[in-house]
Amino acid sequence: MKKILCALFASSSLMLAGGAHAAVIGFDDVITEGDFTSLSDASPYASLSWGAGWFAGDSGIDGYANAAHSGANFAVNGFGDDQISISSAVGFNFAGAWFATPEGAGDKAGWITVTAYDALNQLIGTTGNIAIGDSYRWVTGGFANVAMLTITRDSGWYVMDDFTTAVASGTVPVPASPLVLGIGLLALILARRMPQRG
């Protein structure tokens, strides 16, 4: 009986933990075939809407051998857009992302700024100007309940990988608490019905 109760408790713990994990978007499932693919054409991609300036590429593209932080793919900005966005109809928490400049690019971004807005288009926060170079740098967001992120650069190219989100506060499934209480109640009932060993 103890094994059954332990199994029930473990499975409920896993269900609760599953609702609060981080998601890392690595772009490796985007088919690039050695060229750039528009992420806005694939929107929503990874449950997010990607502005017209976003493209996915792979490290086999000439000049982009350093462009993937993990895996082979990455996201890259469109050259003509100084500011591009990532948005969602459902609020999300933005933990951060890795940024760099492609080593083969003639015109490279010197810095990027990530700014977050809520559903009412009110400012949540900004990273300020963060210097980037040929080696990847983690840019921490730490913004909660984001409806839209904008990424601004001075000029030139930059790449982004392992865009990391988390479940927004208040979106953990409500049945989680009643589930745990129900399992506890079931354990008490079963414990009372078990014969006492003397």
PyMOL commands that set and color helices and strands:
alter all, ss='L'
color gray80, all
select helices_A, chain A and resi 2-18+176-193
alter helices_A, ss='H'
color red, helices_A
select strands_A, chain A and resi 22-25+37-38+49-50+54-58+73-77+83-100+111-117+123-126+130-131+137-153+159-166
alter strands_A, ss='S'
color yellow, strands_A
deselect
rebuild
show_as cartoon
